[in-house]
């Protein structure tokens, strides 16, 4: 009888041991909810890249995930509330419009982990991590490249334009540094390329983007930098229709919008996919960065200038060399991007 009891006890201990080992070796599975920024999930830019990052890490870890599209701030709030009500482990929100709703939800739900992309606060709750992107670093480089290209195309009156989203800090970070990059070119080569642009009312109106781009092109713009989400996509198509070149945003839009790939010099990439992937992996590894702000920049490839693709052989080595010098200067602080 005693022998039988000992065998049963030993068997139970072995089951517990091997179950414990199995749990330690398997990746933790989470329920992850992503609330889009304003606009379509299929914007071929900001939102789409975030979804791709979440999909990749969820499939790799076996985590459950859901994505909800937001057309208004009210929908952002209701989408966040949905994930809270459904007891999701992690909620990802994006952009300036989602900042306050995400902050309020984090305070109200301390047991949920929140990731806020593209905005931050001075006082970040312990269950919220903010991730910002120093896009001024790449848009400055894009401005320099745009200035060179427009001068090459039209030395008598070169104009580098932009079609931007609503006048919010995240958009000004693009446009001010883009203009500063044009100024840097002018100062370096004693030239006078003009930088100008227009702000759209939202991120989801391709017709408005095309209209704004057409107005700038009719005024003499030789290149358009589109940083306005899906609205900006309309500007890219208008640039192609008008026979001029453009610069994309957020993703390598040569790949995400192949219809305009042949007119894109490059794109200012904001690697939301990498940020989401890395932070979900950190959470799974019990290294959540709650209560802090992570800054993604050139140093860690959190922002990047996309390849030149079709224009690789049209951009001379001398300009590529200067772009490399500018990149290093931005990293070491000797080049000012014009952004605070």
C-alpha positions, -999 to 999 in steps of 0.1 A, spaced: 0 0 0 28 24 10 46 15 -23 15 23 -43 11 57 -25 47 65 -32 43 57 -69 13 79 -72 31 107 -54 61 103 -77 39 103 -108 22 135 -97 55 152 -91 68 142 -125 36 155 -142 40 188 -123 77 190 -132 72 184 -169 41 207 -171 62 234 -155 91 229 -179 67 231 -209 51 263 -197 85 279 -192 97 270 -227 65 280 -246 60 317 -255 34 335 -235 2 340 -255 -15 373 -253 -48 389 -263 -37 420 -283 -60 447 -296 -50 474 -321 -70 506 -326 -61 523 -359 -53 559 -364 -79 579 -382 -84 566 -416 -85 533 -435 -66 502 -424 -57 498 -460 -40 532 -463 -8 516 -477 11 535 -451 8 543 -413 -21 520 -403 -13 492 -427 23 490 -414 11 488 -378 -12 460 -387 16 441 -404 38 445 -374 11 431 -351 2 403 -374 39 391 -376 44 391 -339 10 375 -332 16 347 -356 51 341 -343 40 339 -307 6 323 -312 -11 353 -296 -47 362 -303 -53 396 -319 -80 419 -332 -78 451 -352 -105 478 -352 -107 507 -376 -113 542 -365 -129 570 -385 -133 595 -356 -120 602 -322 -153 588 -308 -146 555 -326 -111 555 -311 -126 558 -277 -152 531 -283 -126 507 -298 -104 511 -268 -134 505 -245 -142 474 -265 -108 458 -259 -110 468 -222 -144 452 -218 -132 420 -236 -103 417 -211 -75 421 -237 -40 419 -222 -25 446 -245 -41 475 -263 -22 494 -290 -34 529 -299 -18 553 -324 -13 590 -331 -22 623 -316 -59 617 -317 -56 585 -296 -33 600 -270 -58 612 -244 -82 582 -248 -53 558 -243 -41 577 -213 -75 578 -197 -81 541 -204 -47 533 -189 -55 551 -157 -89 534 -155 -76 499 -163 -42 495 -144 -42 457 -151 -41 462 -189 -9 471 -207 -11 499 -233 12 509 -261 8 544 -276 25 550 -309 35 584 -322 27 605 -291 38 608 -255 32 625 -221 55 641 -195 40 617 -169 35 583 -184 14 558 -163 32 526 -153 9 504 -175 15 526 -206 46 528 -229 48 556 -254 68 552 -286 77 583 -306 96 587 -339 122 613 -348 109 616 -383 125 650 -386 158 632 -390 147 615 -423 125 643 -436 154 667 -433 174 643 -455 144 641 -478 143 679 -481 179 680 -491 174 653 -517 142 671 -530 161 703 -533 189 687 -553 164 670 -576 142 701 -583 173 722 -590 185 695 -614 152 694 -631 146 732 -632 176 753 -623 159 785 -633 131 782 -607 132 750 -586 104 744 -562 101 715 -537 66 711 -523 47 691 -497 12 679 -492 8 674 -454 -19 662 -431 -37 684 -405 -15 710 -388 -6 689 -357 29 685 -341 35 651 -357 29 667 -392 49 698 -385 78 676 -375 78 664 -411 72 697 -429 95 719 -408 124 696 -411 117 690 -448 119 728 -454 151 729 -432 167 702 -454 159 724 -485 175 754 -467 206 732 -459 210 725 -496 206 761 -505 232 772 -479 257 745 -489 255 752 -526 246 789 -526 213 782 -545 177 792 -540 153 763 -541 119 772 -529 100 751 -503 63 754 -501 33 732 -492 -3 728 -480 -20 711 -452 -50 688 -457 -80 687 -434 -78 650 -427 -58 618 -435 -84 600 -455 -93 621 -486 -74 611 -517 -93 636 -538 -83 665 -515 -47 653 -516 -48 652 -554 -63 687 -555 -37 702 -532 -9 686 -552 -23 698 -585 -24 734 -571 12 732 -561 22 717 -594 4 743 -613 23 769 -593 56 753 -604 64 725 -580 89 701 -595 85 674 -567 59 667 -540 65 651 -506 33 636 -494 29 631 -456 -8 629 -452 -18 593 -449 -43 582 -475 -48 619 -484 -12 619 -493 -17 589 -516 -39 611 -537 -10 636 -540 13 608 -552 -11 598 -579 -15 634 -590 23 638 -592 25 608 -615 -4 621 -636 15 655 -639 48 638 -648 68 649 -618 85 630 -590 75 625 -554 86 613 -519 64 589 -499 60 585 -462 57 560 -433 65 529 -453 85 522 -484 57 533 -507 75 520 -537 64 486 -524 30 494 -509 18 516 -538 36 500 -568 13 520 -591 34 551 -583 67 534 -576 82 547 -608 80 583 -597 91 579 -561 127 591 -552 124 576 -518 101 575 -487 105 587 -451 99 555 -432 85 554 -397 90 518 -385 58 512 -365 60 475 -375 94 471 -357 82 490 -327 51 469 -322 70 437 -328 98 446 -303 74 458 -275 51 428 -277 82 406 -275 93 426 -245 60 421 -228 62 383 -234 97 384 -220 84 403 -189 104 434 -199 75 457 -206 87 494 -208 56 508 -190 60 543 -175 85 554 -201 88 568 -236 109 550 -263 124 573 -289 128 556 -323 155 573 -345 181 569 -371 205 553 -347 183 523 -341 168 523 -376 134 533 -361 132 559 -389 148 553 -422 151 568 -457 139 541 -481 160 529 -510 160 549 -542 148 520 -563 143 532 -599 164 564 -592 194 546 -578 215 553 -609 201 588 -614 213 601 -580 251 607 -582 276 593 -557 284 629 -546 248 634 -534 247 600 -518 279 608 -500 265 641 -487 233 623 -475 255 599 -456 274 628 -440 241 645 -431 228 613 -415 259 610 -394 258 647 -385 222 643 -373 231 613 -352 261 630 -336 243 663 -332 263 685 -356 234 689 -380 202 706 -368 170 693 -384 151 724 -377 128 706 -353 128 714 -315 
